[in-house]
């Protein structure tokens, strides 16, 4: 399952937080992974915050995966609170019974 949320920052930049959830092999627990993409006001498509031409790219390559995710979050401009908000929404959706999902969002639209 994938959940995406776009945040509009004061600078005009848009940040897309993508939460991907999947079941681990032979384990009923749900594991999540978070991805962050950015789009500047004049850009057409979302991209990663740190590419190979970014001055701090070397710092990300030398760090652990958890530290690299924190660097991506820092350079994107999105806050930990916004990422947590997206994770909370994802977890709330995952915990709904499949028949309730449509009913829940239908009532929010009214």
C-alpha positions, 0 to 999 in steps of 0.5 A: 500500500502507498500513501502520498501527501504533498506539503506546500512550504512557505518558500513555494517549494512542494514536498511530497512524502510517500509512505510505502507499507508491506508485509514481511515474509512469514510475519503478520507485522506491517513494515513501512518505508518513507520517501521524500521528493521535492518540487521547486516552484518553476519545476514541472516534476518532483525529484529527490532533494539530494542528487549527485550534483548536490554539495552535501551528496558525499555526506549522505553516501558516507552515512547510515541509511537512517542518517541519510533519511534524516539528511534528506528530510533536512534538505527537503525543508519538511519537518518531522511533524509533517512526516509523522502526520503522514505516517499517522494517516497511513497507519489509520488507513491501514487499520480500517476494515476494507469495507469501511475505507470507502465509507469513511472517505465518503463521509469526509467529502460531504 
